[in-house]
Amino acid sequence: MEDTFMEAVVLDEPGPPEALRVRTLPVPVPRPGEVLIRVKAFGLNRSELHTRLGLAEGVTFPRVPGIEATGVVAAAPGGEFEPGQQVMAMMGGMGRTFDGGYAQFTCVPARQVIPFRSDLDWAVLGAVPETLQTAYGSLADGLGVQPGQTLLIRGGTSSVGMTAAVLAKRQGITVLSTTRNPAKAPALERIGVDHVLIDDGEVAGKVRAIVPDGVDNALELVGVPALPDTLRAVRRHGVVCFSGILSNEWIVKDFYPIGYLPRGVRLTAYGGDADDLPAEVLQEFLDSVAKGEAVVPLDRTYRLDEIAQAHADMEANRAAGKLVVVL
């Protein structure tokens, strides 16, 4: 491999968006069992915002952030993948305990890598890995959704919320999605959401005006502040899956289950890894997007040197969908 140096985003310590600086670093050298990926695009995630704000546990600095990346294999000494093969990588400590995807190259354990084949634009592909993994895992594993059911998505214009809506509609599920910003409602309508609810902090009553007994399932992506109200929107023996923390609050203080949980409502959580997204599920989703049968909620793209602006936009919740950096 000819490249010896690369451009990468480095975070020396927690701070404002401007703390993310593009520097020249040596290209990582993969060992057997690792895969060196030439990054074509990477999506931004709240996890990286938490890292930048100093809220994430187990992060050491300086660090190249990024819990996901999409690109092509540059080298795989163990022979797990062929050079040039299209791959996505995510989680497993990326951007936290070892350098992640905010770079021209990233080196990750082979178990974190998923192969695919697609002619979709890299910007679209870059929006997929963590978003699809979380949405798919939350619906399939966290909630066990079934065709014909009703689903509330709290935090509906997040990239995970929009992807979950796309997946749920493909399964014949009636979807209710929330947004705090009425201007974002058309974005939810375009992807097929049945009922868009403006979130003023209390949506349970609005849900029950549509589904009197409460929805079968709810996907909580806002976090702790919204959770009690989301629980009240679900029918007895329905399920709430806690999968996101858009609010940056993820710990329920002084949790007393009998007082906190409505009678008969079940609370679960999902926080998966790369191996929770089967390669065949990823491939089928990408093929469906190529055929126009599904959409990837890509909001906007940036260059690597625009990473501070991208983070500022993410922190200010300016997007309806995924923010992606294209290299």
C-alpha beads as a LAMMPS data file, in Angstrom:
LAMMPS data file: protein, C-alpha beads

327 atoms
326 bonds

1 atom types
1 bond types

-500.0 500.0 xlo xhi
-500.0 500.0 ylo yhi
-500.0 500.0 zlo zhi

Masses

1 110.0

Atoms # bond

1 1 1 0.000 0.000 0.000
2 1 1 1.497 3.323 -1.107
3 1 1 -0.119 5.737 1.349
4 1 1 1.976 6.438 4.437
5 1 1 0.228 9.574 5.723
6 1 1 -3.413 10.606 5.920
7 1 1 -5.652 13.438 7.010
8 1 1 -7.640 12.734 10.163
9 1 1 -9.772 14.637 12.666
10 1 1 -8.173 14.692 16.108
11 1 1 -9.798 15.590 19.425
12 1 1 -7.120 16.393 22.018
13 1 1 -9.627 16.917 24.816
14 1 1 -13.356 17.613 25.220
15 1 1 -14.468 20.994 23.966
16 1 1 -16.555 22.970 21.455
17 1 1 -16.866 21.968 17.780
18 1 1 -13.630 23.831 17.028
19 1 1 -11.783 21.340 19.248
20 1 1 -12.044 18.942 16.289
21 1 1 -8.927 19.621 14.205
22 1 1 -7.748 18.083 10.928
23 1 1 -4.161 16.852 11.176
24 1 1 -1.733 14.729 9.192
25 1 1 -1.129 11.347 10.817
26 1 1 0.594 8.125 9.777
27 1 1 -1.707 5.619 8.092
28 1 1 -2.344 2.796 10.608
29 1 1 -0.631 -0.530 9.948
30 1 1 -3.065 -3.448 10.312
31 1 1 -2.083 -6.594 12.171
32 1 1 -3.549 -10.048 11.456
33 1 1 -7.196 -9.951 12.487
34 1 1 -7.498 -6.260 11.611
35 1 1 -8.734 -4.538 8.470
36 1 1 -7.420 -1.262 7.105
37 1 1 -10.228 0.627 5.394
38 1 1 -9.831 3.495 2.962
39 1 1 -12.742 5.632 4.176
40 1 1 -15.033 7.043 1.492
41 1 1 -17.648 8.499 3.848
42 1 1 -18.659 8.467 7.497
43 1 1 -21.822 9.446 9.320
44 1 1 -22.025 11.614 12.413
45 1 1 -23.536 10.151 15.573
46 1 1 -24.646 11.461 18.947
47 1 1 -22.046 9.154 20.460
48 1 1 -19.315 11.344 18.961
49 1 1 -21.044 14.430 20.324
50 1 1 -20.965 12.832 23.774
51 1 1 -17.250 12.130 23.294
52 1 1 -16.583 15.747 22.294
53 1 1 -18.596 17.050 25.259
54 1 1 -16.709 14.808 27.680
55 1 1 -19.797 12.761 28.532
56 1 1 -18.625 9.405 27.166
57 1 1 -17.011 6.858 29.451
58 1 1 -13.820 4.989 28.643
59 1 1 -12.488 7.478 26.057
60 1 1 -8.790 8.308 26.068
61 1 1 -7.275 11.374 24.375
62 1 1 -5.970 12.417 21.929
63 1 1 -8.436 10.462 19.824
64 1 1 -9.671 10.252 16.247
65 1 1 -13.449 10.055 16.829
66 1 1 -15.984 8.138 14.763
67 1 1 -17.913 4.986 15.679
68 1 1 -18.513 4.060 12.020
69 1 1 -16.999 4.267 8.550
70 1 1 -17.829 3.187 4.997
71 1 1 -15.265 2.528 2.291
72 1 1 -13.085 -0.102 0.657
73 1 1 -10.584 -2.565 2.068
74 1 1 -7.008 -1.304 1.743
75 1 1 -5.440 -4.301 3.499
76 1 1 -6.494 -7.348 5.497
77 1 1 -3.399 -9.329 6.567
78 1 1 -5.555 -12.187 7.879
79 1 1 -7.288 -12.670 4.544
80 1 1 -10.791 -12.024 5.909
81 1 1 -11.508 -9.560 3.089
82 1 1 -10.141 -8.784 -0.366
83 1 1 -8.472 -5.439 -1.142
84 1 1 -10.954 -3.169 -2.877
85 1 1 -13.987 -4.882 -1.335
86 1 1 -16.759 -2.501 -0.221
87 1 1 -17.259 -2.609 3.542
88 1 1 -18.850 -0.861 6.485
89 1 1 -17.405 -0.854 9.995
90 1 1 -18.903 0.239 13.289
91 1 1 -18.759 0.099 17.080
92 1 1 -16.485 -2.213 19.054
93 1 1 -14.542 0.695 20.570
94 1 1 -14.111 2.698 17.348
95 1 1 -13.436 6.328 18.140
96 1 1 -13.339 5.632 21.853
97 1 1 -10.706 3.090 22.885
98 1 1 -8.979 3.184 19.479
99 1 1 -9.009 5.654 16.605
100 1 1 -12.203 5.693 14.571
101 1 1 -13.705 6.699 11.270
102 1 1 -13.085 10.481 11.114
103 1 1 -10.098 9.922 8.819
104 1 1 -8.986 8.913 5.338
105 1 1 -8.059 5.489 6.722
106 1 1 -9.234 3.555 9.762
107 1 1 -7.975 0.260 11.180
108 1 1 -10.556 -1.949 12.898
109 1 1 -10.959 -5.542 14.096
110 1 1 -12.253 -7.776 11.302
111 1 1 -15.288 -8.766 13.391
112 1 1 -16.512 -5.145 13.179
113 1 1 -16.517 -5.172 9.355
114 1 1 -19.516 -6.003 7.152
115 1 1 -19.102 -6.489 3.383
116 1 1 -21.595 -5.304 0.768
117 1 1 -21.894 -4.522 -2.941
118 1 1 -23.639 -1.391 -4.155
119 1 1 -23.479 1.314 -6.828
120 1 1 -25.178 3.873 -4.565
121 1 1 -23.340 7.147 -3.942
122 1 1 -20.813 7.039 -1.122
123 1 1 -22.733 9.831 0.617
124 1 1 -25.811 7.607 0.789
125 1 1 -23.809 4.547 1.808
126 1 1 -22.034 6.567 4.490
127 1 1 -25.357 7.310 6.160
128 1 1 -26.242 3.647 6.602
129 1 1 -24.079 1.617 9.048
130 1 1 -24.869 2.745 12.587
131 1 1 -28.282 4.068 11.597
132 1 1 -29.451 0.786 10.086
133 1 1 -27.853 -1.323 12.814
134 1 1 -29.630 0.600 15.581
135 1 1 -32.982 0.854 13.787
136 1 1 -33.010 -2.788 12.725
137 1 1 -31.818 -4.058 16.112
138 1 1 -34.322 -1.931 18.010
139 1 1 -37.271 -3.166 15.942
140 1 1 -36.231 -6.805 15.598
141 1 1 -34.491 -7.477 18.903
142 1 1 -35.648 -4.742 21.261
143 1 1 -39.322 -4.683 20.275
144 1 1 -39.960 -7.785 18.168
145 1 1 -42.396 -5.830 15.993
146 1 1 -45.000 -7.685 13.944
147 1 1 -46.932 -6.715 10.783
148 1 1 -50.180 -4.908 11.527
149 1 1 -48.981 -3.415 14.812
150 1 1 -48.699 0.259 15.774
151 1 1 -45.362 1.910 16.563
152 1 1 -44.530 5.247 18.175
153 1 1 -41.090 6.655 17.343
154 1 1 -40.050 9.332 19.851
155 1 1 -37.331 11.397 18.175
156 1 1 -38.658 10.730 14.699
157 1 1 -36.455 13.070 12.648
158 1 1 -33.211 11.592 13.944
159 1 1 -31.486 9.382 11.393
160 1 1 -32.312 6.279 13.459
161 1 1 -35.922 7.405 13.866
162 1 1 -36.360 7.949 10.152
163 1 1 -34.712 4.644 9.241
164 1 1 -36.866 2.819 11.796
165 1 1 -39.947 4.360 10.170
166 1 1 -38.794 3.188 6.729
167 1 1 -38.185 -0.351 8.011
168 1 1 -41.468 -0.452 9.928
169 1 1 -43.539 0.738 6.960
170 1 1 -41.971 -2.008 4.839
171 1 1 -43.301 -4.487 7.425
172 1 1 -46.863 -3.173 7.283
173 1 1 -46.745 -1.319 10.602
174 1 1 -48.683 1.875 11.364
175 1 1 -46.096 4.481 12.370
176 1 1 -46.546 7.534 14.598
177 1 1 -43.433 9.732 14.746
178 1 1 -42.663 12.814 16.804
179 1 1 -40.746 15.979 16.042
180 1 1 -40.323 19.104 18.141
181 1 1 -40.014 21.233 14.992
182 1 1 -43.168 21.549 12.835
183 1 1 -40.946 22.498 9.874
184 1 1 -39.566 18.947 9.903
185 1 1 -43.004 17.305 9.633
186 1 1 -42.898 17.099 5.790
187 1 1 -39.652 15.099 6.008
188 1 1 -41.506 12.461 8.039
189 1 1 -44.494 12.482 5.713
190 1 1 -42.222 11.919 2.701
191 1 1 -40.892 8.657 4.138
192 1 1 -44.387 7.318 4.777
193 1 1 -45.054 8.103 8.449
194 1 1 -48.801 7.701 9.037
195 1 1 -49.179 10.233 11.857
196 1 1 -46.732 13.074 12.588
197 1 1 -47.005 14.365 16.173
198 1 1 -45.520 17.682 17.272
199 1 1 -43.668 16.968 20.504
200 1 1 -44.272 19.634 23.140
201 1 1 -43.080 17.302 25.886
202 1 1 -46.399 15.476 26.187
203 1 1 -47.429 13.187 23.349
204 1 1 -49.189 10.343 25.183
205 1 1 -52.547 12.114 24.916
206 1 1 -52.000 12.794 21.213
207 1 1 -51.133 9.137 20.651
208 1 1 -54.236 7.912 22.463
209 1 1 -56.428 10.291 20.465
210 1 1 -55.355 8.198 17.455
211 1 1 -54.914 4.803 19.137
212 1 1 -57.197 4.905 22.217
213 1 1 -55.757 1.858 23.957
214 1 1 -52.171 2.951 23.285
215 1 1 -49.664 1.799 20.682
216 1 1 -48.283 -1.733 20.618
217 1 1 -44.664 -0.587 20.651
218 1 1 -42.616 2.560 21.153
219 1 1 -39.021 3.360 20.228
220 1 1 -37.521 5.890 22.650
221 1 1 -34.744 7.894 21.010
222 1 1 -34.951 11.129 23.016
223 1 1 -33.922 9.612 26.317
224 1 1 -34.754 9.972 29.990
225 1 1 -36.747 13.259 29.889
226 1 1 -39.295 11.830 27.426
227 1 1 -39.413 8.266 28.707
228 1 1 -42.254 8.529 31.285
229 1 1 -44.542 10.164 28.710
230 1 1 -43.594 7.571 26.091
231 1 1 -44.425 4.789 28.540
232 1 1 -47.878 6.306 29.043
233 1 1 -48.495 6.162 25.285
234 1 1 -48.206 2.360 25.166
235 1 1 -50.974 -0.175 25.732
236 1 1 -50.927 -2.709 28.544
237 1 1 -48.463 -5.487 27.645
238 1 1 -46.969 -3.206 24.998
239 1 1 -43.218 -2.604 24.857
240 1 1 -40.997 0.473 24.973
241 1 1 -37.422 0.090 23.706
242 1 1 -34.895 2.655 24.960
243 1 1 -32.311 3.022 22.184
244 1 1 -31.302 6.669 21.976
245 1 1 -30.227 9.681 23.982
246 1 1 -30.834 12.763 21.839
247 1 1 -31.346 14.632 25.118
248 1 1 -27.869 13.615 26.389
249 1 1 -29.604 12.162 29.463
250 1 1 -29.519 8.391 29.776
251 1 1 -29.641 7.583 33.502
252 1 1 -32.956 7.506 35.396
253 1 1 -32.157 8.781 38.864
254 1 1 -33.787 7.141 41.891
255 1 1 -35.498 4.599 39.633
256 1 1 -38.454 3.021 41.451
257 1 1 -39.957 0.564 38.935
258 1 1 -43.414 0.235 40.529
259 1 1 -43.924 3.984 40.543
260 1 1 -42.176 4.631 37.232
261 1 1 -43.672 1.999 34.936
262 1 1 -47.382 2.071 34.029
263 1 1 -49.017 -1.208 34.976
264 1 1 -48.328 -3.930 32.452
265 1 1 -46.084 -1.837 30.164
266 1 1 -42.716 -3.412 29.437
267 1 1 -39.456 -1.501 29.160
268 1 1 -36.449 -2.876 27.341
269 1 1 -33.328 -1.396 25.742
270 1 1 -31.106 -1.899 22.734
271 1 1 -27.452 -1.014 22.324
272 1 1 -26.063 -3.321 19.689
273 1 1 -22.862 -3.967 17.814
274 1 1 -21.795 -4.744 14.257
275 1 1 -22.662 -8.426 14.580
276 1 1 -26.295 -7.463 15.291
277 1 1 -26.604 -6.349 11.646
278 1 1 -26.425 -9.463 9.418
279 1 1 -24.691 -8.879 6.085
280 1 1 -27.772 -10.155 4.255
281 1 1 -29.982 -7.577 6.020
282 1 1 -27.581 -4.791 5.024
283 1 1 -27.408 -6.014 1.426
284 1 1 -31.183 -6.376 1.129
285 1 1 -31.681 -2.848 2.463
286 1 1 -29.138 -1.350 0.044
287 1 1 -30.697 -3.241 -2.873
288 1 1 -34.122 -1.933 -1.860
289 1 1 -32.781 1.623 -1.797
290 1 1 -31.292 1.142 -5.261
291 1 1 -34.684 -0.048 -6.535
292 1 1 -36.478 2.926 -4.983
293 1 1 -38.337 0.714 -2.507
294 1 1 -36.625 2.235 0.551
295 1 1 -34.882 5.502 1.314
296 1 1 -31.824 6.498 3.307
297 1 1 -32.540 9.611 5.415
298 1 1 -29.501 11.644 4.318
299 1 1 -29.875 15.298 5.329
300 1 1 -26.634 16.891 4.105
301 1 1 -22.953 16.239 3.416
302 1 1 -19.702 17.923 4.408
303 1 1 -16.001 17.823 3.576
304 1 1 -13.510 16.621 6.176
305 1 1 -12.353 20.202 6.806
306 1 1 -15.979 21.144 7.597
307 1 1 -16.176 18.759 10.561
308 1 1 -16.566 21.552 13.133
309 1 1 -19.576 22.954 11.267
310 1 1 -21.032 19.462 10.935
311 1 1 -20.741 18.934 14.700
312 1 1 -22.276 22.318 15.406
313 1 1 -25.226 21.420 13.178
314 1 1 -25.630 18.064 14.925
315 1 1 -25.479 19.639 18.384
316 1 1 -28.084 22.247 17.392
317 1 1 -30.418 19.553 15.989
318 1 1 -30.548 21.294 12.602
319 1 1 -30.926 18.081 10.613
320 1 1 -33.809 15.840 9.666
321 1 1 -31.846 12.682 9.001
322 1 1 -28.159 11.835 8.806
323 1 1 -25.172 14.157 8.493
324 1 1 -22.370 12.591 6.450
325 1 1 -18.768 13.580 5.700
326 1 1 -17.612 12.509 2.234
327 1 1 -13.894 12.118 1.600

Bonds

1 1 1 2
2 1 2 3
3 1 3 4
4 1 4 5
5 1 5 6
6 1 6 7
7 1 7 8
8 1 8 9
9 1 9 10
10 1 10 11
11 1 11 12
12 1 12 13
13 1 13 14
14 1 14 15
15 1 15 16
16 1 16 17
17 1 17 18
18 1 18 19
19 1 19 20
20 1 20 21
21 1 21 22
22 1 22 23
23 1 23 24
24 1 24 25
25 1 25 26
26 1 26 27
27 1 27 28
28 1 28 29
29 1 29 30
30 1 30 31
31 1 31 32
32 1 32 33
33 1 33 34
34 1 34 35
35 1 35 36
36 1 36 37
37 1 37 38
38 1 38 39
39 1 39 40
40 1 40 41
41 1 41 42
42 1 42 43
43 1 43 44
44 1 44 45
45 1 45 46
46 1 46 47
47 1 47 48
48 1 48 49
49 1 49 50
50 1 50 51
51 1 51 52
52 1 52 53
53 1 53 54
54 1 54 55
55 1 55 56
56 1 56 57
57 1 57 58
58 1 58 59
59 1 59 60
60 1 60 61
61 1 61 62
62 1 62 63
63 1 63 64
64 1 64 65
65 1 65 66
66 1 66 67
67 1 67 68
68 1 68 69
69 1 69 70
70 1 70 71
71 1 71 72
72 1 72 73
73 1 73 74
74 1 74 75
75 1 75 76
76 1 76 77
77 1 77 78
78 1 78 79
79 1 79 80
80 1 80 81
81 1 81 82
82 1 82 83
83 1 83 84
84 1 84 85
85 1 85 86
86 1 86 87
87 1 87 88
88 1 88 89
89 1 89 90
90 1 90 91
91 1 91 92
92 1 92 93
93 1 93 94
94 1 94 95
95 1 95 96
96 1 96 97
97 1 97 98
98 1 98 99
99 1 99 100
100 1 100 101
101 1 101 102
102 1 102 103
103 1 103 104
104 1 104 105
105 1 105 106
106 1 106 107
107 1 107 108
108 1 108 109
109 1 109 110
110 1 110 111
111 1 111 112
112 1 112 113
113 1 113 114
114 1 114 115
115 1 115 116
116 1 116 117
117 1 117 118
118 1 118 119
119 1 119 120
120 1 120 121
121 1 121 122
122 1 122 123
123 1 123 124
124 1 124 125
125 1 125 126
126 1 126 127
127 1 127 128
128 1 128 129
129 1 129 130
130 1 130 131
131 1 131 132
132 1 132 133
133 1 133 134
134 1 134 135
135 1 135 136
136 1 136 137
137 1 137 138
138 1 138 139
139 1 139 140
140 1 140 141
141 1 141 142
142 1 142 143
143 1 143 144
144 1 144 145
145 1 145 146
146 1 146 147
147 1 147 148
148 1 148 149
149 1 149 150
150 1 150 151
151 1 151 152
152 1 152 153
153 1 153 154
154 1 154 155
155 1 155 156
156 1 156 157
157 1 157 158
158 1 158 159
159 1 159 160
160 1 160 161
161 1 161 162
162 1 162 163
163 1 163 164
164 1 164 165
165 1 165 166
166 1 166 167
167 1 167 168
168 1 168 169
169 1 169 170
170 1 170 171
171 1 171 172
172 1 172 173
173 1 173 174
174 1 174 175
175 1 175 176
176 1 176 177
177 1 177 178
178 1 178 179
179 1 179 180
180 1 180 181
181 1 181 182
182 1 182 183
183 1 183 184
184 1 184 185
185 1 185 186
186 1 186 187
187 1 187 188
188 1 188 189
189 1 189 190
190 1 190 191
191 1 191 192
192 1 192 193
193 1 193 194
194 1 194 195
195 1 195 196
196 1 196 197
197 1 197 198
198 1 198 199
199 1 199 200
200 1 200 201
201 1 201 202
202 1 202 203
203 1 203 204
204 1 204 205
205 1 205 206
206 1 206 207
207 1 207 208
208 1 208 209
209 1 209 210
210 1 210 211
211 1 211 212
212 1 212 213
213 1 213 214
214 1 214 215
215 1 215 216
216 1 216 217
217 1 217 218
218 1 218 219
219 1 219 220
220 1 220 221
221 1 221 222
222 1 222 223
223 1 223 224
224 1 224 225
225 1 225 226
226 1 226 227
227 1 227 228
228 1 228 229
229 1 229 230
230 1 230 231
231 1 231 232
232 1 232 233
233 1 233 234
234 1 234 235
235 1 235 236
236 1 236 237
237 1 237 238
238 1 238 239
239 1 239 240
240 1 240 241
241 1 241 242
242 1 242 243
243 1 243 244
244 1 244 245
245 1 245 246
246 1 246 247
247 1 247 248
248 1 248 249
249 1 249 250
250 1 250 251
251 1 251 252
252 1 252 253
253 1 253 254
254 1 254 255
255 1 255 256
256 1 256 257
257 1 257 258
258 1 258 259
259 1 259 260
260 1 260 261
261 1 261 262
262 1 262 263
263 1 263 264
264 1 264 265
265 1 265 266
266 1 266 267
267 1 267 268
268 1 268 269
269 1 269 270
270 1 270 271
271 1 271 272
272 1 272 273
273 1 273 274
274 1 274 275
275 1 275 276
276 1 276 277
277 1 277 278
278 1 278 279
279 1 279 280
280 1 280 281
281 1 281 282
282 1 282 283
283 1 283 284
284 1 284 285
285 1 285 286
286 1 286 287
287 1 287 288
288 1 288 289
289 1 289 290
290 1 290 291
291 1 291 292
292 1 292 293
293 1 293 294
294 1 294 295
295 1 295 296
296 1 296 297
297 1 297 298
298 1 298 299
299 1 299 300
300 1 300 301
301 1 301 302
302 1 302 303
303 1 303 304
304 1 304 305
305 1 305 306
306 1 306 307
307 1 307 308
308 1 308 309
309 1 309 310
310 1 310 311
311 1 311 312
312 1 312 313
313 1 313 314
314 1 314 315
315 1 315 316
316 1 316 317
317 1 317 318
318 1 318 319
319 1 319 320
320 1 320 321
321 1 321 322
322 1 322 323
323 1 323 324
324 1 324 325
325 1 325 326
326 1 326 327
